[in-house]
């Protein structure tokens, strides 16, 4: 391999992070490089980066599209260190974030409508091919260079470590609540699963004034859901009596579960015109029965993160209403253990890497 095609020589700016080299998913120190800033680029020092379940899928190539070596991380919070000559939104010293995407075509109807997340040519923050043909590297690293369009301002008063998971987990549940009209006071919203996404769905729905029911396979999560997170009620999904007693009681459901599960009982919980919105990436097809949908004009739908305008709106809302994820801050050299724990759902509810204080350059 010629030096110019090696990660540490592709671009002028030296960078350092942790990367997985193969589908074992094991991460270790990694020297690479970032591009020089263009006239519309923002260079930032990474302070914190959330660990998302997508990171786990990517490092293990679960979806068959990973490009190695891969530096994960798309819940990135940092401080602006340098700006291009035509940057208008940010200045040195600003606290900012970077989410799931770092580029889009900017000309399709989705981009025009501020829905860059649905642009067919968008480029994700980690493990994708950028416009110049080089690989995108994520936030498990000391620095990033990103076009200002794809940078989010972190509002004052929002702790920077807690802000990180909002850039994926937060917007992933905020967007469908808003788009499907489940953000109105007085509505009754169900949340399936109480992990990184689910606990944020509870918090955002409550902040919008909804009554919230958590639906889980784990009876032992009831106290956590109601006492700690503020849910109004709790259903054990395999308890037929409980599920029958709650039939046709919900205006909408946000389903955050990524494992294969039956959605038929969930459809039964919906009122007429109720909406079941899938945000968990279930890898196998789900069984969707026609009659329960027809008989109540019910909807099964999906949603993927959010556009940049909506992401900024979400994080401003979170700051205003004190909506913060429950996090466990870990050092960079703990990341492989964190991944193992994440795979076992052994975290309440989101790991965040303290990049600034624990990422030590290799000698």
C-alpha positions in Angstrom: 0.0 0.0 0.0 1.4 3.4 -1.0 1.9 5.8 1.9 -0.6 8.3 0.5 -3.4 5.6 0.6 -2.7 4.7 4.2 -5.1 6.3 6.8 -2.4 8.3 8.5 -1.2 9.8 5.2 -4.5 10.4 3.3 -4.9 13.9 4.7 -2.7 16.7 6.1 -4.1 16.7 9.7 -2.8 14.0 12.0 -5.6 12.3 14.1 -5.8 9.6 16.7 -8.5 7.4 17.9 -9.6 3.8 18.4 -10.6 1.5 15.6 -11.8 -2.0 14.8 -9.7 -3.7 12.1 -12.0 -6.7 11.4 -15.4 -8.2 12.3 -14.1 -9.3 15.7 -15.1 -5.8 16.6 -12.2 -5.4 18.9 -11.0 -1.7 19.1 -7.5 -0.6 19.6 -5.4 2.6 19.2 -5.3 3.9 15.6 -3.4 6.7 13.9 -5.1 8.3 10.9 -5.6 11.7 9.4 -8.3 14.3 8.8 -8.7 16.6 5.8 -7.5 20.2 5.8 -10.4 22.5 6.5 -12.2 24.0 3.5 -13.9 27.3 3.4 -17.2 26.0 4.9 -15.6 23.5 7.3 -15.4 23.4 11.1 -12.6 21.7 12.9 -13.4 20.5 16.4 -11.7 18.9 19.3 -13.8 16.0 20.5 -14.7 16.1 24.2 -17.3 13.3 24.5 -18.7 10.6 22.2 -21.7 8.3 23.0 -21.7 4.6 22.3 -24.7 3.6 20.2 -25.9 0.1 19.4 -25.2 1.0 15.7 -21.5 1.3 16.6 -21.7 -2.3 17.9 -23.3 -3.5 14.6 -20.8 -1.6 12.5 -17.6 -2.8 14.2 -18.9 -6.4 13.9 -20.1 -5.9 10.3 -23.5 -7.2 11.3 -25.1 -5.4 8.3 -22.4 -6.5 5.8 -21.4 -3.0 4.8 -18.6 -2.0 7.2 -15.3 -0.6 5.8 -12.3 -1.5 7.9 -10.5 0.0 9.8 -13.5 1.6 11.3 -13.5 4.4 13.9 -17.0 4.4 15.3 -18.9 7.2 16.9 -21.8 9.4 15.7 -22.9 11.0 19.0 -20.0 13.5 19.1 -19.7 16.6 21.2 -16.7 19.0 21.0 -15.4 22.5 20.9 -14.6 24.5 17.7 -10.9 25.0 17.2 -10.9 26.4 13.7 -13.3 27.6 11.1 -13.1 28.0 7.3 -13.1 31.4 5.7 -16.8 31.3 4.8 -18.2 29.7 7.9 -21.1 31.8 9.2 -22.8 29.8 12.0 -19.8 29.0 14.3 -16.7 30.5 15.8 -13.7 29.3 17.7 -14.8 28.2 21.2 -18.3 27.2 20.4 -19.6 24.0 21.8 -21.0 21.8 19.0 -22.1 18.3 18.1 -22.0 16.0 15.1 -24.6 13.3 14.6 -25.2 10.4 12.2 -24.5 12.2 8.9 -21.6 14.3 7.6 -22.8 15.0 4.0 -25.7 14.7 1.7 -26.4 15.6 -1.9 -28.1 18.9 -0.9 -30.2 19.0 -4.0 -32.8 16.3 -3.7 -36.3 17.0 -2.4 -35.4 15.5 1.0 -32.4 17.8 1.4 -34.5 20.8 0.3 -37.1 19.8 2.9 -34.4 19.6 5.7 -34.6 15.8 5.7 -31.0 15.1 5.0 -31.5 11.8 6.9 -33.6 10.5 4.0 -31.3 11.7 1.2 -30.4 8.6 -0.8 -26.8 9.9 -1.2 -26.1 11.0 2.4 -22.8 9.9 4.0 -22.7 8.6 7.5 -20.2 9.7 10.0 -18.4 6.4 10.4 -17.3 3.7 8.0 -18.5 5.2 4.7 -16.9 6.6 1.6 -16.8 10.3 1.6 -17.0 12.6 -1.5 -13.2 12.4 -2.0 -13.3 8.6 -1.9 -11.6 8.4 1.6 -13.2 6.7 4.6 -15.2 8.6 7.1 -14.0 8.2 10.7 -16.2 8.8 13.7 -16.0 10.3 17.1 -13.9 7.8 19.0 -11.1 10.1 18.1 -9.4 13.4 19.2 -10.7 15.6 16.4 -13.1 16.0 13.4 -13.5 18.2 10.4 -17.1 18.7 9.3 -19.0 21.0 6.9 -20.8 23.6 9.1 -24.2 22.4 7.7 -23.8 19.1 9.5 -22.8 20.7 12.9 -25.3 21.2 15.7 -24.9 23.9 18.3 -25.0 22.7 21.9 -27.2 25.1 23.9 -26.0 26.6 27.2 -27.1 24.7 30.3 -27.0 21.3 28.7 -24.1 19.2 30.2 -21.8 18.2 27.3 -21.5 14.6 28.3 -25.3 14.2 28.5 -25.7 16.1 25.2 -23.8 13.4 23.2 -26.5 10.6 23.1 -29.2 13.2 22.1 -27.5 13.4 18.7 -28.7 9.9 17.9 -30.8 8.4 20.6 -32.6 11.7 21.3 -33.4 12.7 17.8 -34.4 9.1 16.9 -37.4 9.2 19.2 -38.1 13.0 19.1 -38.6 13.0 15.4 -41.4 10.4 15.2 -43.2 11.8 18.2 -43.4 15.1 16.4 -44.0 13.9 12.8 -46.7 11.5 13.8 -48.5 14.0 16.0 -47.7 12.2 19.3 -46.2 15.4 20.8 -49.5 16.8 22.0 -50.4 17.2 25.7 -53.0 14.7 26.9 -52.2 11.9 24.4 -51.4 8.4 25.7 -48.1 7.2 24.2 -46.6 3.7 24.6 -42.9 3.0 24.6 -41.7 -0.5 23.8 -38.3 -1.3 25.3 -36.5 0.6 28.0 -32.9 0.9 26.7 -31.0 3.8 25.2 -33.8 4.8 22.9 -36.7 3.8 25.1 -35.7 5.8 28.1 -35.3 8.9 25.9 -38.8 8.3 24.4 -40.3 8.2 27.8 -38.6 11.5 28.8 -39.5 13.3 25.6 -43.1 12.1 25.6 -43.5 13.2 29.2 -41.9 16.6 28.4 -44.5 17.1 25.7 -47.2 16.4 28.2 -48.2 12.9 27.2 -49.3 10.1 29.5 -46.7 7.3 29.0 -47.0 3.5 29.3 -43.8 1.4 29.1 -44.2 -2.0 27.5 -41.4 -4.5 28.3 -40.6 -8.2 28.5 -39.0 -7.5 31.8 -41.3 -7.2 34.9 -38.3 -6.0 37.0 -38.1 -2.8 35.0 -41.5 -1.5 36.3 -40.1 0.5 39.3 -37.4 1.9 37.1 -39.9 3.0 34.5 -42.4 4.6 36.8 -40.4 5.8 39.8 -37.2 6.8 38.2 -38.2 7.8 34.6 -41.7 9.1 35.4 -43.8 6.7 33.2 -47.4 6.6 34.2 -47.9 2.8 33.8 -46.2 -0.4 32.8 -47.2 -3.4 30.8 -45.4 -6.8 30.7 -45.8 -7.7 27.0 -46.2 -11.4 27.6 -48.8 -11.0 30.3 -51.9 -11.6 28.3 -54.2 -10.3 31.1 -52.3 -7.0 31.3 -52.2 -6.6 27.5 -55.9 -7.4 27.2 -56.8 -4.9 29.9 -55.0 -2.1 28.0 -56.5 -2.9 24.6 -57.3 0.2 22.4 -55.9 2.6 25.0 -52.9 4.2 23.2 -52.8 7.0 20.7 -49.4 5.9 19.5 -46.5 3.6 20.2 -42.8 4.2 19.7 -41.2 0.7 19.3 -37.5 0.9 20.1 -36.7 -2.9 20.2 -34.2 -4.1 17.7 -34.7 -7.9 18.3 -37.3 -9.9 16.4 -40.6 -9.6 18.2 -44.3 -9.8 17.5 -46.1 -6.5 16.8 -49.5 -8.0 16.7 -50.2 -7.5 20.4 -48.9 -3.9 20.1 -51.3 -3.2 17.3 -54.1 -4.3 19.7 -53.1 -1.7 22.2 -53.8 1.1 19.7 -57.0 3.2 19.6 -58.7 3.8 16.2 -56.3 5.9 14.1 -53.4 4.8 16.4 -49.8 4.7 15.1 -47.1 2.1 15.8 -43.8 3.6 14.8 -40.7 1.4 14.5 -37.4 2.9 15.3 -35.5 -0.3 16.3 -33.6 -1.8 13.4 -35.1 -5.3 13.4 -33.0 -7.3 10.9 -35.7 -9.9 10.0 -39.1 -9.2 8.5 -42.0 -8.7 10.9 -45.4 -10.2 10.6 -48.0 -7.4 9.9 -51.6 -8.6 10.0 -54.1 -6.8 7.7 -57.3 -7.1 9.7 -56.3 -5.3 12.9 -55.0 -2.4 10.8 -58.1 -2.3 8.6 -60.6 -2.5 11.4 -59.2 0.5 13.2 -57.5 2.5 10.4 -54.3 1.9 12.2 -50.8 2.6 11.0 -47.5 0.8 11.2 -44.7 3.2 10.2 -41.0 3.8 10.6 -38.6 6.7 11.3 -34.8 7.2 11.0 -33.0 9.8 13.2 -33.8 13.3 11.9 -32.8 16.1 9.7 -30.4 18.8 10.8 -33.0 21.5 11.4 -35.0 19.1 13.5 -32.0 17.9 15.4 -31.2 21.4 16.4 -34.8 21.9 17.5 -34.6 18.7 19.5 -31.5 19.6 21.4 -32.8 23.1 22.1 -36.0 21.6 23.4 -34.0 19.2 25.6 -32.1 22.1 27.1 -35.3 24.1 27.8 -37.2 21.2 29.3 -34.2 19.6 31.1 -34.5 16.3 29.1 -31.2 14.5 29.6 -30.2 10.8 29.0 -29.1 8.6 31.8 -25.4 8.0 31.1 -22.4 6.1 32.4 -19.2 8.0 31.5 -16.3 5.7 30.7 -12.6 6.1 29.6 -11.6 5.2 26.1 -9.6 2.1 27.2 -12.9 0.7 28.6 -14.6 0.8 25.2 -14.3 -3.0 24.4 -15.8 -3.8 27.8 -18.5 -1.3 27.2 -19.3 -2.9 23.9 -19.6 -6.3 25.5 -21.9 -4.9 28.2 -24.0 -3.1 25.6 -24.5 -6.4 23.7 -26.0 -7.8 27.0 -28.1 -4.6 27.6 -26.0 -4.1 30.8 -26.1 -0.3 30.9 -28.5 2.4 32.2 -28.9 3.6 29.6 -26.1 5.0 27.5 -22.3 4.8 27.6 -20.5 8.1 26.9 -16.7 8.1 26.3 -14.7 10.9 28.0 -12.6 11.4 25.0 -10.8 14.6 26.1 -9.5 13.2 29.4 -8.9 9.6 28.5 -7.8 9.3 24.9 -4.0 8.9 25.1 -2.0 9.1 21.9 0.1 6.0 21.2 3.8 6.4 21.5 
